[in-house]
């Protein structure tokens, strides 16, 4: 059934390439974020779903460009230029590195090819989201994926499908970019805020109640993943969300409920912490290997400030320059960029957050609180904040949902800016 529905959806997308080109970009985004080929792997065996949706998106973009219907101004955004520069710096780093290519879970060429794909598809999707309708559909798609992942994770627990768990932790997707429980839980943190702010956006009481009920189950899904960094991300991004919710009473309820959920179901995290301490007592490994990795990462960035040690060369460079200090990867996205590909790459990564926050503040100032623009603005910014916290503890340089959230904030800003400009022109005309 899933296979048939997917084929029908792809056929419909193909037929709508001219009249609704954003549907092609939507299909690619859904496949990239939801990864249905790994959820229902038995239905998609041998079907290159990723390549098909990417190809349709590129074709749709080509048709729109030929018709002169691409808004080229969006490619002048700070985020887009930063991404282009970042990809360029990473490739230069690979060319000039003094270290041979080294596998650290993922090879250098895989990382570079993934970054090229991210940049190409960022370009395509950015050009296809031209109007409010397209933006709204993208937002609702993110909400739908959040709902499904919440259901899917909890279903594995309540049906006792222990094949989905590894060492007592929900293991994420069996393959693909979210097969690691930490990466999967960060995706849940990003998507969580589309549910949270949907409670305040939707007027239908049935939808409101449904989303309210979903929130504890999403927290439970995070607890099942047992990622301490993700729960910290969820807690701090929820705290940030309360600064955007006007009801003090609801804010208190939200924070108390989250704290209660962690206390009630957080035994697995306490066990992991205890095990870490116990292992450290009987070994020479530091109590938190991340601290050792961060120290090495900072020293490598200082040693090779211009273009770093080369993509995915962190471990071999640390073994040569600082033997015995840390056998691990950077365990920090900023340090991964800075140590592997240079300090400029690290600051470009940080620039995504500063520019996105600037766009967020503009939309917050100009959009009505009950508008779809405010909903998207708040959900994306809180999700981005949650990602930033999680990325302090994880290597997430090729985590595509991060770039999609940055893209949505950028498009939301452009559309809101056009609306503000139109309003001003009308006011000026009336004054005349």
C-alpha positions in Angstrom: 0.0 0.0 0.0 2.8 2.4 0.9 4.6 1.7 -2.3 1.4 2.3 -4.4 0.7 5.6 -2.6 4.3 6.7 -3.2 4.1 5.9 -6.9 0.8 7.8 -7.2 2.3 10.8 -5.3 5.3 10.8 -7.6 3.1 10.6 -10.7 1.0 13.5 -9.4 4.1 15.5 -8.7 5.4 14.9 -12.2 2.0 16.1 -13.7 2.1 19.2 -11.5 5.7 20.3 -12.4 4.5 23.3 -14.3 1.4 24.4 -12.3 2.7 23.6 -8.8 6.5 23.1 -9.0 6.9 23.4 -5.2 5.4 20.0 -4.9 8.6 18.5 -6.4 10.6 20.3 -3.8 8.2 19.1 -1.1 8.6 15.5 -2.2 12.4 15.8 -1.9 12.2 17.5 1.5 9.8 14.8 2.8 12.1 12.0 1.6 15.2 13.7 3.0 13.6 14.5 6.5 11.3 11.5 6.9 13.4 8.9 5.1 10.4 6.6 4.2 12.7 4.3 2.2 14.2 3.2 5.6 10.9 3.1 7.6 9.2 0.9 5.0 12.4 -0.6 3.5 10.5 -3.7 2.3 8.4 -1.6 0.1 11.1 0.5 -1.5 13.7 -2.1 -2.2 15.5 -1.2 -5.5 13.6 2.1 -5.9 16.0 5.1 -5.8 13.5 7.4 -4.1 16.0 10.0 -3.2 17.3 10.3 -6.7 13.8 10.4 -8.2 12.6 13.2 -6.0 15.8 15.2 -6.4 15.6 14.8 -10.2 12.0 16.0 -10.2 12.9 19.0 -8.1 15.8 20.0 -10.4 13.5 19.5 -13.5 10.8 21.7 -11.8 13.5 24.4 -11.0 14.7 24.3 -14.7 11.1 24.8 -16.0 10.5 27.7 -13.6 13.9 29.3 -14.6 13.1 28.9 -18.3 9.7 30.7 -17.7 11.4 33.5 -15.8 9.5 32.6 -12.6 12.4 32.2 -10.2 12.8 35.0 -7.7 16.6 35.4 -7.9 16.6 37.8 -5.0 16.4 34.9 -2.6 19.9 33.8 -3.6 21.3 37.1 -2.2 20.4 36.0 1.3 23.2 35.8 3.9 22.5 32.1 4.6 22.7 31.1 1.0 26.0 33.0 0.4 27.4 31.5 3.6 26.5 28.0 2.5 28.1 28.5 -0.9 31.3 29.8 0.8 31.3 27.0 3.4 31.1 24.3 0.7 34.0 26.0 -1.2 36.2 26.3 1.9 35.6 22.6 2.7 36.8 21.6 -0.8 39.8 23.8 -0.6 40.6 22.3 2.7 40.5 18.8 1.2 42.9 19.9 -1.6 45.5 21.5 0.6 45.5 19.1 3.6 48.8 17.5 4.5 47.0 14.4 5.8 45.8 11.4 3.8 42.1 10.6 3.6 41.1 8.9 6.8 37.8 7.1 7.7 36.2 8.1 10.9 32.9 6.4 10.5 32.2 8.5 7.3 34.9 9.1 4.7 36.0 12.6 3.5 34.6 12.1 0.0 31.2 11.0 1.4 31.1 14.2 3.6 32.1 16.4 0.7 29.7 14.8 -1.8 26.9 15.1 0.8 27.7 18.8 1.3 27.6 19.3 -2.5 24.2 17.6 -2.6 22.9 19.8 0.3 24.1 22.9 -1.4 22.5 21.9 -4.8 19.2 21.0 -3.3 19.2 24.0 -1.0 19.5 26.1 -4.2 16.7 24.2 -5.9 14.3 24.1 -3.0 15.0 27.8 -2.2 14.1 28.8 -5.7 10.8 26.7 -5.7 9.3 28.1 -2.5 8.0 31.3 -4.1 4.8 32.1 -2.3 2.8 31.7 0.9 1.0 28.6 -0.2 4.3 26.7 -0.8 5.7 27.8 2.5 2.5 26.8 4.4 2.5 23.3 2.8 6.2 22.9 3.8 5.4 23.9 7.4 2.5 21.4 7.6 4.7 18.7 6.1 7.2 19.3 9.0 4.3 19.0 11.4 3.0 15.8 9.8 6.5 14.3 10.0 6.8 15.2 13.7 3.4 13.6 14.4 4.4 10.4 12.5 7.8 10.0 14.2 6.2 10.5 17.6 3.7 7.7 16.7 6.4 5.5 15.2 8.8 5.7 18.1 6.1 5.1 20.8 4.6 2.3 18.7 7.8 0.4 18.9 7.8 0.7 22.7 4.2 -0.1 23.4 4.1 -3.1 21.0 7.4 -4.2 22.5 9.2 -4.3 19.2 12.7 -4.6 20.8 14.4 -5.0 17.4 14.1 -1.2 17.2 16.2 -0.8 20.4 19.9 -1.1 21.0 21.3 -1.4 24.5 18.0 -0.2 25.9 17.8 2.9 23.6 15.6 3.5 20.6 18.0 3.2 17.7 16.4 5.4 15.2 16.1 4.4 11.6 17.8 1.1 10.7 19.8 2.8 7.9 20.3 6.3 6.6 21.4 9.5 8.2 19.3 9.1 11.4 20.4 5.5 12.2 22.2 6.9 15.3 19.9 7.5 18.2 21.6 10.8 19.0 21.0 12.2 15.5 17.5 10.9 15.5 16.6 12.5 18.8 18.0 15.9 17.6 15.6 15.6 14.6 12.8 15.0 17.1 13.8 18.2 19.0 13.7 20.2 15.8 10.3 18.9 14.8 8.9 19.1 18.3 8.3 22.9 18.1 6.0 22.5 15.1 3.7 20.6 17.4 4.2 22.9 20.3 3.4 26.2 18.5 0.7 24.4 16.4 -1.3 24.3 19.7 -1.4 28.1 19.7 -1.8 28.6 15.9 -4.7 26.2 15.0 -8.1 27.4 15.9 -9.9 24.1 15.7 -10.2 22.7 19.3 -9.9 19.1 18.1 -6.5 19.9 16.5 -5.4 21.8 19.6 -6.3 18.9 21.9 -4.7 16.4 19.6 -1.4 18.3 19.6 -1.5 18.8 23.4 -1.9 15.1 23.8 1.1 14.5 21.4 3.6 16.6 23.4 4.1 14.1 26.3 4.4 11.3 23.8 7.1 13.2 21.9 8.9 13.8 25.2 8.6 10.0 25.8 10.1 9.4 22.4 13.1 11.5 23.4 13.5 9.6 26.6 13.4 6.3 24.7 16.4 7.6 22.7 18.2 8.3 26.0 20.3 11.0 24.6 21.3 13.4 27.3 22.3 16.1 24.9 19.0 15.9 23.1 17.0 16.2 26.3 19.1 19.2 27.3 18.3 20.6 23.8 14.6 19.9 24.3 14.6 21.5 27.8 16.5 24.7 26.8 14.6 25.1 23.5 11.3 24.6 25.5 12.5 27.3 27.9 13.2 29.6 24.9 9.8 28.8 23.6 8.2 30.1 26.8 9.7 33.5 26.0 7.5 33.6 22.9 4.3 32.3 24.5 2.4 35.1 26.2 0.6 33.1 28.8 2.6 32.8 32.0 0.3 30.1 33.3 0.8 27.9 30.2 4.5 28.5 30.4 4.6 27.2 34.0 2.5 24.2 33.1 4.7 23.4 30.1 8.0 23.6 32.1 6.6 21.7 35.1 5.2 19.0 32.8 8.6 18.6 31.0 10.5 18.4 34.2 8.0 15.9 35.5 8.3 13.7 32.4 12.1 13.7 32.8 12.0 12.8 36.5 9.4 10.1 35.9 10.9 8.4 32.9 14.6 9.5 33.1 16.0 6.4 34.9 17.8 5.3 31.7 19.8 8.5 31.6 20.8 8.1 35.2 21.9 4.6 34.5 24.0 5.7 31.5 25.6 8.4 33.7 26.4 5.9 36.5 27.9 3.5 34.0 30.1 6.2 32.5 31.4 7.1 36.0 32.0 3.4 36.9 33.9 2.8 33.7 36.1 5.8 34.3 37.0 4.5 37.7 38.6 1.4 36.2 40.2 2.8 33.1 42.4 5.6 31.9 39.7 7.1 29.7 38.5 10.5 30.8 35.1 10.6 32.6 33.7 12.5 29.6 35.6 11.8 26.4 33.8 14.8 24.8 35.8 17.2 27.0 39.1 15.6 25.8 37.9 15.8 22.2 37.0 19.5 22.6 40.4 20.2 24.0 42.1 18.5 21.1 39.8 20.2 18.6 40.6 23.6 19.9 44.4 22.9 19.7 44.0 21.5 16.1 42.1 24.6 15.1 44.9 26.8 16.5 47.5 24.7 14.8 45.8 24.8 11.4 43.6 28.0 11.5 43.3 28.7 7.8 41.9 25.5 6.2 42.1 23.0 9.1 43.5 19.5 9.0 41.1 18.5 6.2 37.6 17.0 6.1 37.3 13.9 8.3 41.0 14.1 9.3 40.4 15.0 12.9 41.3 11.6 14.4 44.5 11.0 12.4 45.7 14.6 13.0 45.0 14.3 16.7 46.9 11.0 16.9 49.9 12.6 15.2 50.0 15.9 17.0 48.5 14.9 20.4 49.0 11.2 20.8 46.9 9.5 23.5 44.8 12.5 24.3 41.7 11.5 22.5 40.8 8.7 20.1 37.4 10.2 19.3 35.9 12.5 16.7 35.3 16.2 17.6 31.9 15.6 19.2 31.1 19.2 18.5 29.8 20.7 15.2 31.6 24.0 15.6 34.9 22.3 16.4 34.4 19.8 13.6 34.2 22.7 11.1 37.0 24.7 12.7 39.5 21.9 13.3 38.8 20.0 10.1 38.2 22.8 7.6 39.4 26.0 9.3 38.3 28.7 11.6 36.5 30.5 8.7 34.3 27.4 8.3 33.5 27.4 12.0 32.5 31.0 11.9 30.4 30.5 8.8 28.5 27.8 10.7 27.9 30.2 13.6 26.8 32.9 11.1 23.8 30.7 10.1 22.5 31.2 13.6 23.2 34.9 13.8 21.6 35.7 10.4 18.6 33.4 11.1 18.1 35.0 14.4 18.2 38.4 12.7 15.5 37.2 10.2 13.5 35.8 13.1 13.5 39.2 14.9 12.3 41.0 11.8 9.4 38.6 11.3 8.5 38.7 15.0 8.3 42.5 14.8 6.2 42.7 11.6 4.0 39.5 11.6 0.7 39.2 13.4 1.0 36.9 16.4 -1.7 34.6 15.1 -0.4 34.5 11.5 1.2 31.5 9.7 4.4 33.6 9.4 4.6 33.9 13.2 3.9 30.1 13.6 6.7 29.2 11.2 9.0 31.8 12.6 8.6 30.6 16.2 8.7 26.9 15.4 11.8 27.1 13.2 13.8 29.4 15.5 13.1 27.2 18.6 14.0 24.2 16.5 17.2 25.9 15.4 18.1 26.8 18.9 17.5 23.1 20.0 19.8 22.0 17.2 22.5 24.4 18.3 22.5 23.0 21.8 22.6 19.4 20.6 25.4 20.3 18.1 27.6 21.3 21.1 27.8 17.5 21.9 27.5 16.0 18.4 29.1 16.1 14.9 26.2 17.3 12.7 27.9 19.1 9.8 25.9 17.1 7.2 22.6 17.1 9.1 20.3 18.2 6.3 17.2 19.1 8.5 19.4 21.9 9.9 19.8 23.5 6.5 16.1 23.1 5.8 15.2 24.9 8.9 17.6 27.7 8.0 16.0 27.8 4.6 12.5 28.0 5.9 13.5 30.9 8.2 15.1 32.7 5.3 12.1 32.2 2.9 9.7 33.3 5.7 11.7 36.4 6.2 11.7 37.2 2.4 7.9 36.8 2.2 7.3 38.9 5.3 9.6 41.6 4.0 7.6 41.7 0.7 4.4 42.0 2.6 5.8 44.8 4.7 7.0 46.6 1.6 3.6 46.2 0.0 1.9 47.6 3.1 4.2 50.6 3.1 3.6 51.3 -0.6 -0.1 51.3 0.0 0.2 53.6 3.0 2.4 56.0 0.9 -0.1 55.9 -1.9 -3.0 56.7 0.4 -1.1 59.6 1.9 -0.6 61.0 -1.6 
